[in-house]
Amino acid sequence: MTKVQIAALAPVLLGFGALSSARPLSAAEARPVYLDPSAPLETRVDDLLGRMTQEEKLSLVHADSKFTTAAIPRLGIPRRWMSDGPHGVREDVGPDTWNVAGHTDDFSTCMPVLIGLAATWNTESASAYGNVIGEEARKRGKDIMLGPGVNIQRTPLGGRTSEFLGEDPFLASRMAVNYIRAVQSHGVASCVKHFAANNQETQRGSIDVEMDERTLREIYLPVFRAAVQEGGAWAVMGAYNKLRGQFCCENDYLINRVLKGEWGFQGLVMSDWGGTHDTREAVFNGLDLEMGTDPLPRAGAQRGPLAADASQSVYDRYFLAGPYRDGLKTGEFPLATLDEKVRRNLRVMIATHVFDGREAGSLNTAAHQEAARHVAEEGIVLLKNDGHALPLTADRLGSIAVIGENAVRLQAHGGDSAKIKALYEVSPLEGILRRVGATANITYSPGYRKNGGADLIDKAVAAAKAADVAIVIGGLIHERPFDCEGADRKDLSLPWGQAELIRRVVAANSRTIVVIVSGSPVEMGGWLDRVPAVVQAWYGGTEGGNALAGILFGDVNPSGKLPCTYPKIIEDTPATAVGEYPGRNGTVHYAEGLLVGYRWFDAKQIEPLFPFGHGLSYTKFDYSGLRLVAGSDPNGPPVTVEFEITNTGDRAGAEVAQLYLHQEKPSLPRPPKELRGFRKVTLNPGERKTVSIALDRHAFAFYDPARAGWVAEADDFTFQIGSSSRDIRLQGAFRLGETTVER
């Protein structure tokens, strides 16, 4: 405990803290039970709750600034600080404004965007990533980090695609669990978001999502369930949108029945900033902490700012502040509702050791920068590599033309709530210069600019003609209306004439490498077949430029795999194909049902531009020796799938083996195949390793609304193991002997 906390607690410890009807300390008590780290969690929560006045309780269920709740000095409860930060701890803003605070101690390590983390397909990298977030959050004095974002990619046009973990609930779940565990190991609560069905930014504050129960349970909820039940996330943030007619931050079905009821979640549910709309709905439908409410009157609000006294502070006009107090006084709201909300807030504080003394944390360390670089390297995806165009051999290149504004654009301070004030950010051009600038003549030409410009393409073509190799670094930007919250993309095209630029550059120099810097898929029609090599680099963060250079020049063998399908055209994607994006008359129907991402492309037999799970290497991997080992323990996994992977090339590398499952005769329709396991294996040239993936009964199950549970049916199943969802190397059959239902 800090000196400040001890000083704040002094009146309590001396027995002089009873300033109201809250229970005073007896003189015989050496210290309150809630300060005893050896006492059970619930005992500590009960003790602290019993000491609080109603006003103190109310202060814990709503904000007192943009990112804090009030301190309670009488009880030694410090001000609670939150921060945005899916991929880094956000720059501080003013207490009552979104304007930056102007601090000099709020620089952070910028990690690659979360879709780049998902592209590693490595849960150990998710842990390394979460450790950086947790350690830097502690050093910055944050108690709750608002991340990870885990909403499933329903459409590649989604403005926040870069902040999420792709299109598959199994992959997203495995990555999220390790991320959360790592963050919380440092005494910082992880707030998983946005619960639930926040799959578009268009009309995000009002759109009403309608979907069937199977789709909700099998596609959009699994990662949240894994986050709280396996990851142990202590906080969940509600989404802006509605689900089945009710705002998600005040959704009885989502919060009370599913999250807190079925899943047994014991932590707190907070609103997204401005996501609370009504006092009564918030009180009874499970919201525990209101953040970011606009104090101006809201149309249609039954209670809240409209009923507030104009002389009250902005924060006392929150729905769970003054209006809640009024309802408690009249008996409209039972005191038990407030106690339950406060209990959850206190539980998170105590569970994250707020009163016990936490580690100091660390910021912008060499270890953090190394982790940022490693995750960036591991997430870069080699999409195409005809004729071994990559890697480039540095000592055989006299000149390199680097083309494209994204070669020099810094992306960390973009994305709105995802913006990071990076201590430094290595651009792609800087990374290339560091790697080969001493031996090769490197020229830079923008080729295109966000704000336009004359003769840019002509100058880029001239530079390409004069060089041994041309590297076009294009893509999108981390701003609206591209990869940024608050707006979706209008289409999949590369903006600012990039397609024409690439066509003309490759016509001038056949040794043209294209690097896409983006957080979501882009169209490549008209130029992909002309370019020998294409790299998906995402937004690589602090060390992004160094990571890219390492891949381009062969210091690192690419091992990233796509966490989402790249379509040829937007009309091939499910939400657009069924005519249900962005919705009509304020409602969007998820008519594609379970057929999200690769499931849709498989079921409709549509050829993608690049399939889910795709990613090339500078070496080759052979798969062999498939064995299905039936489990002998009735309580254990029914089957373990084993096989060998051999590196048959001349470079060390890592391969992601992916296991997909197909049920032969399900009683309810199922997708053609579903990801149910993966392993990332690192191999030296000539090395062979055995991969073992155990499948529990849930891996075979689908959700049956009629039985309100997960059904694993007695049936024949086919295992498909491969290097991508469309590159299947091994196949085997297994029969599940009995039907079981899990609720």
Secondary structure in CASP SS format (residue, H / E / C, confidence):
PFRMAT SS
TARGET T0000
AUTHOR 0000-0000-0000
METHOD secondary structure of the structure
MODEL  1
M C 1.00
T C 1.00
K H 1.00
V H 1.00
Q H 1.00
I H 1.00
A H 1.00
A H 1.00
L H 1.00
A H 1.00
P H 1.00
V H 1.00
L H 1.00
L C 1.00
G C 1.00
F C 1.00
G C 1.00
A C 1.00
L C 1.00
S C 1.00
S C 1.00
A C 1.00
R C 1.00
P C 1.00
L C 1.00
S C 1.00
A C 1.00
A C 1.00
E C 1.00
A C 1.00
R C 1.00
P C 1.00
V H 1.00
Y H 1.00
L H 1.00
D C 1.00
P C 1.00
S C 1.00
A C 1.00
P C 1.00
L H 1.00
E H 1.00
T H 1.00
R H 1.00
V H 1.00
D H 1.00
D H 1.00
L H 1.00
L H 1.00
G H 1.00
R C 1.00
M C 1.00
T C 1.00
Q H 1.00
E H 1.00
E H 1.00
K H 1.00
L H 1.00
S H 1.00
L C 1.00
V C 1.00
H E 1.00
A C 1.00
D C 1.00
S C 1.00
K C 1.00
F C 1.00
T E 1.00
T E 1.00
A C 1.00
A C 1.00
I E 1.00
P H 1.00
R H 1.00
L H 1.00
G C 1.00
I E 1.00
P C 1.00
R C 1.00
R E 1.00
W E 1.00
M E 1.00
S E 1.00
D E 1.00
G C 1.00
P C 1.00
H C 1.00
G C 1.00
V C 1.00
R C 1.00
E C 1.00
D C 1.00
V E 1.00
G C 1.00
P C 1.00
D C 1.00
T C 1.00
W C 1.00
N C 1.00
V E 1.00
A C 1.00
G C 1.00
H C 1.00
T C 1.00
D C 1.00
D C 1.00
F C 1.00
S E 1.00
T C 1.00
C C 1.00
M C 1.00
P C 1.00
V C 1.00
L H 1.00
I H 1.00
G H 1.00
L H 1.00
A H 1.00
A C 1.00
T C 1.00
W C 1.00
N C 1.00
T H 1.00
E H 1.00
S H 1.00
A H 1.00
S H 1.00
A H 1.00
Y H 1.00
G H 1.00
N H 1.00
V H 1.00
I H 1.00
G H 1.00
E H 1.00
E H 1.00
A H 1.00
R H 1.00
K H 1.00
R C 1.00
G C 1.00
K C 1.00
D C 1.00
I E 1.00
M E 1.00
L E 1.00
G C 1.00
P C 1.00
G E 1.00
V C 1.00
N C 1.00
I C 1.00
Q C 1.00
R C 1.00
T C 1.00
P C 1.00
L C 1.00
G C 1.00
G C 1.00
R C 1.00
T H 1.00
S H 1.00
E H 1.00
F C 1.00
L C 1.00
G C 1.00
E C 1.00
D C 1.00
P H 1.00
F H 1.00
L H 1.00
A H 1.00
S H 1.00
R H 1.00
M H 1.00
A H 1.00
V H 1.00
N H 1.00
Y H 1.00
I H 1.00
R H 1.00
A H 1.00
V H 1.00
Q H 1.00
S C 1.00
H C 1.00
G C 1.00
V C 1.00
A E 1.00
S E 1.00
C E 1.00
V E 1.00
K E 1.00
H E 1.00
F E 1.00
A C 1.00
A C 1.00
N C 1.00
N C 1.00
Q C 1.00
E C 1.00
T C 1.00
Q C 1.00
R C 1.00
G C 1.00
S C 1.00
I C 1.00
D E 1.00
V E 1.00
E E 1.00
M C 1.00
D C 1.00
E H 1.00
R H 1.00
T H 1.00
L H 1.00
R H 1.00
E H 1.00
I H 1.00
Y H 1.00
L C 1.00
P H 1.00
V H 1.00
F H 1.00
R H 1.00
A H 1.00
A H 1.00
V H 1.00
Q H 1.00
E C 1.00
G C 1.00
G C 1.00
A C 1.00
W C 1.00
A E 1.00
V E 1.00
M E 1.00
G E 1.00
A C 1.00
Y C 1.00
N C 1.00
K E 1.00
L E 1.00
R C 1.00
G C 1.00
Q E 1.00
F E 1.00
C H 1.00
C H 1.00
E H 1.00
N C 1.00
D H 1.00
Y H 1.00
L H 1.00
I H 1.00
N H 1.00
R H 1.00
V H 1.00
L H 1.00
K H 1.00
G H 1.00
E H 1.00
W C 1.00
G C 1.00
F C 1.00
Q C 1.00
G C 1.00
L E 1.00
V E 1.00
M E 1.00
S C 1.00
D C 1.00
W C 1.00
G C 1.00
G C 1.00
T C 1.00
H C 1.00
D C 1.00
T H 1.00
R H 1.00
E H 1.00
A H 1.00
V H 1.00
F H 1.00
N C 1.00
G C 1.00
L C 1.00
D C 1.00
L E 1.00
E E 1.00
M C 1.00
G C 1.00
T C 1.00
D C 1.00
P C 1.00
L C 1.00
P C 1.00
R C 1.00
A C 1.00
G C 1.00
A C 1.00
Q C 1.00
R C 1.00
G C 1.00
P H 1.00
L H 1.00
A H 1.00
A C 1.00
D C 1.00
A C 1.00
S C 1.00
Q C 1.00
S C 1.00
V C 1.00
Y H 1.00
D H 1.00
R H 1.00
Y C 1.00
F C 1.00
L C 1.00
A C 1.00
G H 1.00
P H 1.00
Y H 1.00
R H 1.00
D H 1.00
G H 1.00
L H 1.00
K H 1.00
T H 1.00
G C 1.00
E C 1.00
F C 1.00
P C 1.00
L H 1.00
A H 1.00
T H 1.00
L H 1.00
D H 1.00
E H 1.00
K H 1.00
V H 1.00
R H 1.00
R H 1.00
N H 1.00
L H 1.00
R H 1.00
V H 1.00
M H 1.00
I H 1.00
A H 1.00
T C 1.00
H C 1.00
V C 1.00
F C 1.00
D C 1.00
G C 1.00
R C 1.00
E C 1.00
A C 1.00
G C 1.00
S C 1.00
L C 1.00
N C 1.00
T C 1.00
A H 1.00
A H 1.00
H H 1.00
Q H 1.00
E H 1.00
A H 1.00
A H 1.00
R H 1.00
H H 1.00
V H 1.00
A H 1.00
E H 1.00
E H 1.00
G H 1.00
I C 1.00
V E 1.00
L E 1.00
L E 1.00
K E 1.00
N E 1.00
D H 1.00
G H 1.00
H H 1.00
A C 1.00
L C 1.00
P C 1.00
L C 1.00
T C 1.00
A H 1.00
D H 1.00
R H 1.00
L C 1.00
G C 1.00
S E 1.00
I E 1.00
A E 1.00
V E 1.00
I E 1.00
G C 1.00
E H 1.00
N H 1.00
A H 1.00
V C 1.00
R C 1.00
L C 1.00
Q C 1.00
A C 1.00
H C 1.00
G C 1.00
G C 1.00
D H 1.00
S H 1.00
A H 1.00
K C 1.00
I C 1.00
K C 1.00
A E 1.00
L C 1.00
Y C 1.00
E C 1.00
V C 1.00
S C 1.00
P H 1.00
L H 1.00
E H 1.00
G H 1.00
I H 1.00
L H 1.00
R H 1.00
R H 1.00
V H 1.00
G C 1.00
A C 1.00
T C 1.00
A C 1.00
N E 1.00
I E 1.00
T E 1.00
Y E 1.00
S E 1.00
P C 1.00
G C 1.00
Y C 1.00
R C 1.00
K C 1.00
N C 1.00
G C 1.00
G C 1.00
A C 1.00
D C 1.00
L H 1.00
I H 1.00
D H 1.00
K H 1.00
A H 1.00
V H 1.00
A H 1.00
A H 1.00
A H 1.00
K H 1.00
A C 1.00
A C 1.00
D C 1.00
V E 1.00
A E 1.00
I E 1.00
V E 1.00
I E 1.00
G E 1.00
G E 1.00
L C 1.00
I C 1.00
H C 1.00
E C 1.00
R C 1.00
P C 1.00
F C 1.00
D C 1.00
C C 1.00
E C 1.00
G C 1.00
A C 1.00
D C 1.00
R C 1.00
K C 1.00
D C 1.00
L C 1.00
S C 1.00
L C 1.00
P C 1.00
W C 1.00
G C 1.00
Q H 1.00
A H 1.00
E H 1.00
L H 1.00
I H 1.00
R H 1.00
R H 1.00
V H 1.00
V H 1.00
A H 1.00
A H 1.00
N C 1.00
S C 1.00
R C 1.00
T E 1.00
I E 1.00
V E 1.00
V E 1.00
I E 1.00
V E 1.00
S C 1.00
G C 1.00
S C 1.00
P C 1.00
V C 1.00
E C 1.00
M C 1.00
G C 1.00
G C 1.00
W C 1.00
L H 1.00
D H 1.00
R H 1.00
V C 1.00
P C 1.00
A E 1.00
V E 1.00
V E 1.00
Q E 1.00
A C 1.00
W C 1.00
Y C 1.00
G C 1.00
G H 1.00
T H 1.00
E H 1.00
G H 1.00
G H 1.00
N H 1.00
A H 1.00
L H 1.00
A H 1.00
G H 1.00
I H 1.00
L H 1.00
F C 1.00
G C 1.00
D C 1.00
V C 1.00
N C 1.00
P C 1.00
S C 1.00
G C 1.00
K C 1.00
L C 1.00
P C 1.00
C C 1.00
T C 1.00
Y E 1.00
P C 1.00
K C 1.00
I C 1.00
I H 1.00
E H 1.00
D H 1.00
T C 1.00
P H 1.00
A H 1.00
T H 1.00
A H 1.00
V C 1.00
G C 1.00
E C 1.00
Y C 1.00
P C 1.00
G C 1.00
R E 1.00
N C 1.00
G C 1.00
T E 1.00
V E 1.00
H E 1.00
Y C 1.00
A C 1.00
E C 1.00
G C 1.00
L C 1.00
L C 1.00
V C 1.00
G C 1.00
Y H 1.00
R H 1.00
W H 1.00
F H 1.00
D H 1.00
A H 1.00
K C 1.00
Q C 1.00
I C 1.00
E C 1.00
P C 1.00
L C 1.00
F E 1.00
P C 1.00
F C 1.00
G C 1.00
H C 1.00
G C 1.00
L E 1.00
S C 1.00
Y C 1.00
T C 1.00
K C 1.00
F E 1.00
D E 1.00
Y E 1.00
S E 1.00
G E 1.00
L E 1.00
R E 1.00
L E 1.00
V E 1.00
A E 1.00
G C 1.00
S C 1.00
D C 1.00
P C 1.00
N C 1.00
G C 1.00
P C 1.00
P C 1.00
V E 1.00
T E 1.00
V E 1.00
E E 1.00
F E 1.00
E E 1.00
I E 1.00
T E 1.00
N E 1.00
T C 1.00
G C 1.00
D C 1.00
R C 1.00
A C 1.00
G E 1.00
A E 1.00
E E 1.00
V E 1.00
A E 1.00
Q E 1.00
L E 1.00
Y E 1.00
L E 1.00
H E 1.00
Q E 1.00
E C 1.00
K C 1.00
P C 1.00
S C 1.00
L C 1.00
P C 1.00
R C 1.00
P C 1.00
P C 1.00
K C 1.00
E E 1.00
L E 1.00
R E 1.00
G E 1.00
F E 1.00
R E 1.00
K E 1.00
V E 1.00
T E 1.00
L E 1.00
N C 1.00
P C 1.00
G C 1.00
E C 1.00
R E 1.00
K E 1.00
T E 1.00
V E 1.00
S E 1.00
I E 1.00
A E 1.00
L E 1.00
D C 1.00
R H 1.00
H H 1.00
A H 1.00
F H 1.00
A C 1.00
F E 1.00
Y E 1.00
D E 1.00
P C 1.00
A C 1.00
R C 1.00
A C 1.00
G E 1.00
W E 1.00
V E 1.00
A E 1.00
E C 1.00
A C 1.00
D E 1.00
D E 1.00
F E 1.00
T E 1.00
F E 1.00
Q E 1.00
I E 1.00
G E 1.00
S E 1.00
S E 1.00
S C 1.00
R C 1.00
D E 1.00
I E 1.00
R E 1.00
L E 1.00
Q E 1.00
G E 1.00
A E 1.00
F E 1.00
R E 1.00
L E 1.00
G C 1.00
E C 1.00
T C 1.00
T E 1.00
V E 1.00
E E 1.00
R C 1.00
END
